[in-house]
Amino acid sequence: MVRASDRVATPDPDWDPNEPDTATSSAPWRLYNIGADEPVPLMRFVEVLEQELGVEAEKRYRPLQPGDVPETHSDISDLARDTGYRPQVSVEEGVRRFVGWYRWFYGV
């Protein structure tokens, strides 16, 4: 956050409202997708969460629903270019830290 705030965003002079590119803007701000820059299957995420919580999730598999995205992952190229920052935390470490924080914050 500090690195991003140190670099003031400027409007993209090539942005065309007639052919808008969702990765750029005429506005003087930027949004960054922050993640590990590689896909993590949903079930791997669930497995790690189960391990950290010490419980098995009750899973009900269903077909893809309208609006579901079959695959996605973060593209950190803009973040790395603008700030020099490349996240290095694995899903295992990130979930472990989050569960620890959650338990501390909520006293559970």
KANORTA-V434381 format. One record per helix or strand of 3 or more residues. SS is the DSSP state (alpha for helix, beta for strand). FROM is the first residue (numbers start at 1). TO is the last residue. If there is no record, write none. Layout:
# KANORTA-V434381
SS;FROM;TO
SS;FROM;TO
This chain:
# KANORTA-V434381
alpha;2;6
alpha;17;19
alpha;42;53
alpha;77;83
alpha;91;106
